[in-house]
Amino acid sequence: LPLGAIVQPLGHDAAEEVPLVDFGNAAIVRCRKCRTYVNPFVQWTDGGRRFRCNLCNTLTEVPVEYFCTLDANGQRRDMYERAELCKGSVEYAASAEYMVRPPMPPVYFFLIDVSTQAVASGVLAQICATVKECLDKLPGDSRTQVGFMTFAATLHFYNLSPKLTAPQMMVVADLDGEPFLPVPTDDLLVNLHEARHVIDQLLDSLPAVTAALTPSPDSALGPALQAAHVAMAHVGGKLLLFQTTMPNLGVGRLVNRDNATLYGTDREASLRNPEDPFFKKMAAECSRVQVGVDVFSFAPQYTDLASLAALCKYTGGQVYYFPSFGAQRDGPKLNFDLKRNLLRETGWEAVMRIRCSRGLRISSFHGHFFIRSTDLLALPTVDGDKAYAVQIAHEENVMPTSHGYIQCALLYTSSGGERRIRVHTMCVPVVSDLG
């Protein structure tokens, strides 16, 4: 019988915090073969000098500094003094061996559609007001970085250098060829606290500045995404895309492929699949440099959301859809969703691996992520609202043990700049008859 599991790695339990385990300079105790983290279900042998892995059954030597004698029941005497030996969910402070670069700061880059429809609907003013309301509460304290870029038929970059008294807007009309940044990345993506006065001015003036531009019904979303990718590639972070008009200029332009004659037929599913591979390729590039993409879509008509959603699917992001946005009707919902997105605790530059015990194997993964290898899920951003599903298949007709085990390990950077490993271990009984 196939099995399934749903994992919410950063899920929050108001009744009990996940305990933090710090091994200091010592290595985290793991199985030498399958790399399972020590957990309450391992078996201790040889007077506590070795333990048998509950997933692969391999014996592993216990480091001298971790040794403890066993009681009459074969359990360590310090079991209830160590969270990793009595709790199913723990978090480890990761050492330097779990880092390929210094922990990144929280980064928020806002890519906003300012086409005619976006300005007329009132969504731009709502976005600016909500973002400004959240600035004092963004995770990360003094390390947080933010950046802004708008687009319609042209690309608009904003120099937010803290040395300026007011933001500078620069327009790029060339949509062909390699993306070009007219502003140094250090001035495009700035420290929130150092450049706060410039950022506040930009958010206050952006609706009026945009309204003064030549109205444009067009959208150069593809070139704007490429430019945002270049701006964030050196650090990673969260890219929040606010889209109203279906892209029709430059790379990634889309066409209306909605066909009512296919509804209710076997070919209807083709309308739900991405049409243009550009957005999937863009998502893969974003995932490679630790950029997660969230899409807020406000289109008043067909916008091929199936193609745009690939940006979120492969970067661990999320799609928010407000069809035919109306400020009075949808403003409160946008305010709530955007505040929740920005203020919830977020993990950055994460990877996740799920292991299961002998006789079982992970047959497929479901959710928003990029599979970096056969079982390593890349998650540029992850938060407590995100969940992932796995299908588990039997490798043998009969399970070799009376219990099965599943362990999920998420390696991520906290908004405070600490590298952490969140580990969840679950034990399930094995029965021969479901009745």
N, C-alpha and C positions, 0 to 999 in steps of 0.2 A: 504494500500500500504506500503510495507516495506521500511524503510529509512536506510540511511547509513551516516556515518561521518568519515572523516579522520582527525586525530589530529597530529600535529607536535609541541609537547609541548615546545621545546627549539628552534623553528624556529626563524631565525634572520631577522628582517626588517631593511634594511640599512637606510630607511627614518626616522625611529622613534624607539628609545630605549624603552624597556618595563620599565615602572616606578617602582621604589622600594618604598614600603610602610613599615614603621617601627612603630609598636605599642609600642615599648619599653617594659616595664615590664607588660603592660596591655595585656589582652587576645585578640586575633584576633576575630573580631565580626563575628559570624556564627549562622546559624539557630539552635535552640536548639533541633530540632527533627531529621532532615536529614543531618545536619552538612554542609549545603551549605554555602560557603563564601559570605559575603555581596557583592553586585554587583549593577550595575546601574539599574537593573530591579526589585528590591524589592520595595514594596509599603510601604510608611510611614504612620502611623496612630497615633491617640491619641496625636496630637501635636508634633510628633517626638519621643515620648517615647517608641514606639514599631514599629516593621516593620513586614510585611507579606512576608514570603518566596515565591519567584516566582516559586519554584520547587514543594514544598509540601503544600503551602498555610497556614502554621503554623505561629502564631503570636509569636514573640520573644521580650523580654524586651531589650531595648537599655541600655548598661552600662552608668552610670552617666557621666563618663569622655568622652564618645563618643556622648553625647546628643547635638542636635542642633535644633533650632526651624524651622518651615516650612514656606514657602512662600505661596502666594495665590493659586498656582498651586499644593500644597501638596508636593512640593519638598524641600529638605533640603537647607537652605541658603548657606551652605558651599559645595554644591555638586561639584562645579568646582574647589574647593580648595583641594579636596581629590580624588586622582587618582582612588581609588577602587569604587567610586561612579559615575565616568564619563568615565572610560576606560574599554573596554572589556577584555583587557589583563593587568594583574598587577603581581608584584612579592612581596611577603611578606618576611620580615626577620623573620625567625622562632625562637621562644623562646625555652627554655630548655625542655618544655613539648613535643616538637616534636623530641627529641633526645633520643635514647636508649644507646648511647655511644658518646664520643667526636668525632667531625667531623674527618673523615679519610683524610690522605694526598693523593694526586695523586700518584698512583703506576702503574708502567709499568714493566711487566715481559715478557722477550723474550724467547720463547721456540723454538729452531731452529733445524731442521732436517739437519744433516751433513753426510748423507749416500753418497755413491759413486755418485749417480745421481745428488744430490744437489750440490756437490762440482764441478762436471764436467760441469754443466750447467752455472756456474758463478753466481747463485742466491745468494750464501752466501756472496760473495764480495759486491754485490749490497746492500744487507740488512745492512751489517756493515757500508758501506759508508753513506747510507741514515740515519741510526740511529745516527751516529756520527754528521752528519750535523744538526740534529734536537735537540741535547741535550741542546744547549743554549736557545732554544725557547720553551721547554716543559712547559705547564701550571703548576702553583703551586709554583713558586719561590723557596724559600729555603726549602720547605717541601717535594718536590718531591722525590720519591724513585724509584730505578730501580734494576733489577736483570736479570741474564742471565743463560741459561742452554741449552746444546746441547745434541743431542742423535742420535744414529744409532743403532748398535747391543748392545751398552752399553749406560749408562747415564753419562753425563759429567757435573759436578758441578763446579762453579767458586767462589772462595773466593775473595770477593772484599772489604775486610776490609780496611778502610782508613789508618790504621796503616801499611799496606804493601806498599812496593815500586813497586811491580808487582803482577798481579793476580795469584792465585794458582788454578790449575786445578786438580780435583779429579774425578776418574772414578769408577763407581759402575757397576759391571757386573751381580749382582744378580737381576734377574727380577721377581722372585717369592716372594710371601708373601707380608707383609706390606711394603710400601715405606719407604726407609731409606735415611735420609739426612746426608751426611758426614760432612756438614758444618753448623754451627749455623745459624739460620734464620736471625739473625742480620748482619751476614757477607755475606749471600747469597742475601739478599734484603737490599740495602744500600741507604743512603742519597746521592742524585746525586751530590750535591755541595761538600760534605765532601770527597767523594771518586772519584771525577772527574778524577784525574790523573791515577788511577787504571783502571777506565772504558775506558778511551781513549786508554790505552795500550792494553786492551783486544780486543777492536774493531779493532785496527791496526794489531794485531797479529793473530786474530782468523782464517782467511782463511789459513794462512801458518801453524799454529798449527794443524788445522784439516787435511790439506793435508799430514802432516807428520805422521798421525795416520795410522794404518793398514786399508786399504780400506774395507768398508763393504757395501754390497748391501741391508742390512736388516734395519728394522725400528721397534724400541720398543716404539711406540707412546703411547700405553696405560700406561705402567709403568712411562713414562716421565710425562704424564698428572697427574697421581696420586702424583708424587713427587712435581710437581709444585703446585698442590692444597694444599699439606701440607705446602709448603713454604709460601703461600699467605694467608692461612686460618686465621691467627691472625689479618689481617688488611684488606684484600680484594684488589680490584684494577682491572686492565685490563691485561689479559693474551693474548699475541699475538703469535699465533702458526703458524710457517712456515713449511709446510709439502710438501715433494716431493715424497717419496716412500710410497706405500700402507703398512700400519702396518701389520707385519707378525710375530712378536715376543711378548710373554707375553700376558697379558689380552688385550682385545680389538683388537685382530688380525682379519683381514678381508680377505675375499676370493673374487675372481673375479666371480660375479654372473650376469654379463651382458649376456643377452640372446637375440640375434637378432630375434629369432623366435617369441618372444612376442611383437615385435614392431607392432603397428597398431591393436592390439587385446585388449580385455577388461582387460587382465592381465598385460598390459604394465605399469599400474600405480604402480604395486607391486615393480617395479625396482626403483621407486622414493621414496619408504619408507625405513626407517632405517632397516638394517638387524640385527645388534648387539645391544641389549639394553644397553650395557656398556656405550656408549657415552651419551645416554639420562640420565642414572643414574649419570654419571659424571657431566653432565650439572646441574642437580638438586642439587648436592652437592656444585658445584661452586656458584650457585645462592644463596644457603643458607648462604654462607660466603661472599657474596657481590663480587664475582669474575665474570667479564664479559669476554667472549672469542671471539676473532676475528681470523678467519682461513684464511691464505694465502696459496693456494694450487698451486703447480707448476708441478704436475704429468705429465710425458710424455705419460702415458697410463692410463687405467681404474684404479680408486682409490677409488670407492664407496663413492663419495662425499655426497650421500644422507645420509649415516650413520654419516659421520663426521659433516655434517651441523647441527645435533642435538645439538652440543656443542654451536653453535651460537643462534639457535632458542630459547632455554630456558634460555639464559643468557643475552639477549638483544644485542648480537653481530652481526657480519656481515661476509659474505663469499666473498673472493676475489679469482677469478679463472684465472690462467695463464697457460693454457694447453701447454705442451711441451715448457717450458720457454726457451727463447733465449735472452741472455744479450743484444745484439744489438737491437733486435726487441722489446722486452718487458721491458727492463731496464727503459726507461723513464716513462712508465706507472706505473711500480712498485714504482719508486721514487715518482711520484705524489700521488699515492694512499696511500702509507705509510706515507708520510709527512702530507697529509690531515688527516689521522687517528690520528696521534700523536699530531698535533698542533691545531686542532679544539677545541673550548671550550667544555669541557665535564662535565656532572653532574655525581656524584658518589653516591652509596648506595641509589638509588631512589626507590620510590613507587608511583604509579599513580592510581587515581580513577576517573571514569567518571560517572556523575550523570545526570539524565534527569527528566523533569517535569511530573506531574500527567498525566496519560493516556498513557505514553510511558515507555518502559523499554529496557535496553540493553540486547539483546538476544545472542550476540556472540562477541568475540574479535578476531582480526587478527593481527599478527605481531610477533616480536621476544621478548618474555617475559616469565615469569613464573607466573601463576595465584596462588597467595598465599591463597586467599579465593575466595568467589563467584565473587567479583568485584574488588579486589585489585591486581594490576599488579606489580610484583617485577622486577625492572630494575637495576641490579648491575652497569651498565654504560648506559648513555644516552647522546645524542648530538643533535645538530641542524639539522643533516641530517636524523635523525630517525623519522619515522611517523608510526602511528598505526591506524587501522581501526576498527570501531564498527558497528554492525548491530542493528538497533532500531526497535522494534516491537510495535504495538498498543495493549494496555491492554483493551481498550474499543472501541466500534464501533464508537463513536462520542467523539471527544476531548472536555473536559470540559471547555477549555479556547480558546481565539482567537489566542493565541501565544503559541508556545512550546519553551522550554529552555534546553540547554545542557551546563553543566559546567565540565571542566577538571581541576583537581588539581594534580600537580606534586610536591612531596616533595623530595628534593635532597640536596646534599652537593656540593657547588661550589669548583672549583680548589683552590680558595683562602681560603678554610676552613670555609665558612659560610653556615649555614643551611638555605635553601630558600624554598619557596612555590610558584611555578609559577601557576597562575590561569587564565584560559580562559573561558569566559562566552559568549554564543551565543544565540540570540533570532531569532526564525523563525516564520513567519506567518502561520496560519492554514487556509486552504481553503477546501471547499467541492467539488470543481470541478477543475481538473487540466487544463481543456480547458480555 
